[in-house]
Amino acid sequence: MDDLPSLPAKLARLRHAHPGDFNLSRIDPAAQPCSRGGKAADKVRVEELAVELDGLQNRFWADRRHRLLVVLQGSDTSGKDGTVRGVFGRMSPLGVHVVSWKAPLGPERERDFLWRIHAQMPGNGEITVFNRSHYEDVLVPVVEGDLRGKALQRRYRQINDFEQMLTETGTVIVKFMLHISREEQRVRLQERLDDPEKAWKFDPKDLEVREHWDDYQRAYRDAISATGTRWAPWHVVPADSKTHRNLMVATVLKATLQSLDLRFPPLPKGLAGVRVK
Amino acid sequence: MDDLPSLPAKLARLRHAHPGDFNLSRIDPAAQPCSRGGKAADKVRVEELAVELDGLQNRFWADRRHRLLVVLQGSDTSGKDGTVRGVFGRMSPLGVHVVSWKAPLGPERERDFLWRIHAQMPGNGEITVFNRSHYEDVLVPVVEGDLRGKALQRRYRQINDFEQMLTETGTVIVKFMLHISREEQRVRLQERLDDPEKAWKFDPKDLEVREHWDDYQRAYRDAISATGTRWAPWHVVPADSKTHRNLMVATVLKATLQSLDLRFPPLPKGLAGVRVK
């Protein structure tokens, strides 16, 4: 995963594949490095990519040698749901599972933070998309002041070790942070308040979380810095444009799947030439 | 569910919503009661319906008052995977889960046959599609001679009681039997043998199962007869035509979702007019 030959070079600075300082604030949420000139053309390209990804998923499912875990992180309204729809919406639901994580409850709170995560790993040939993830456990408690210093560093290490084990045993991991500006979040929250078809998405708690915007940006910066690894790299996706967000996520996924040399397994031996009666 | 006002009248004889004799052999697998004149037009209609179902699923997900369980049964090559792709392939994977059931293994064999099934029920607003299901437990052991008479009748009752409890507590259940002819199965198995991109789907055991074709048809007839209920009706889908199969499944699903009077929940009280800072 460290080496992704078919990934466009202009995305290199948005990919963080080695632990070390990653300066999130230098990434412009309004940037559009994947754009090919104009929203209309980009939308067409997203749709084409979604269909290509469907073909690759079909091959991935048939091949059965790999498992794929896609992690989507980002602040409220950053477009996690929209990415699921726009990028994965053309694949057959047969081999794609989405897990939406919320704050742990009941038995989840009485075990280690990776217990519930491990239980949801994809099987052979499957693609699992995490809508939020175990990274909430190095964001929320950090902002709320319950996790810092050595305890936080230890948790980063636990995540890296866990992800390393997963990739060594056949799971490909790709992580995306959907990066929007504070102003874009304001606009989107206001839309949810004003549009009756979006009101169900509005959670009053989102306003409280928004007050800690800068704290969350720092917590994201630190988490990405510490957990971008060659086996499970982060991709920071400029996401003020929904079309660009989908375009970049789809582009990275396509390059990832293409790097796996997927193939349809051959007919079992002794069956060539058989006629069904 | 007994009453589905918007379901086309011509589908009534393919719907079995009360326990009692259902004569499967009178259903022609090549029939196309949903066709509107020609394969090309039907394909366009399937695509339109898939997009309409995506809209309904979005509303279903937002509404959160219901859960939907779709059961797909049918012999090998009857098109269960293709139905998932053709009918559910346009929905966002966010709220759609597909569970592909195989023969029970390990801990599943050490518990009642509904244990693993119950664990996979959809949550509020979710759609779960069963690719095969607990109905395998009244098909395979029946054909293999391990289940008959009172024990079989008891299992039918257990299924009906289980499904009744599910529907009484908020789960809508729709069951489809994809009905193909013996000759159509021959053609499709041969395709899997001959086409390198389909070879991975070929399982030599399918040929053994095919030798018991008539036994399985009888087992299906008896199971449908006994477990078509007003709360969880069966729909027998003439499926020699893949396009017609998708057309009918999508039509029944649309009618089912429309009967639920889905709506977007309103904004929580006290939030109207709020401006985000």
Interface residues (C-beta under 8 A of the other chain):
Chain A: A62 D81 V84 R85 F88 G89 R90 M91 S92 P93 L94 V96 H97 V98 S100 V129 N131 R186 L189 Q190 L193 P196 E197 A199 W200 K201 F202 P204 L207 R210 F264 P265 P266 L267 P268 L271 A272 V274 R275 V276 K277
Chain B: D54 A62 R64 D81 V84 R85 F88 G89 R90 M91 S92 P93 L94 V96 H97 V98 S100 V129 N131 R186 L189 Q190 L193 P196 E197 A199 W200 K201 F202 P204 L207 R210 F264 P265 P266 L267 P268 L271 A272 V274 R275 V276 K277
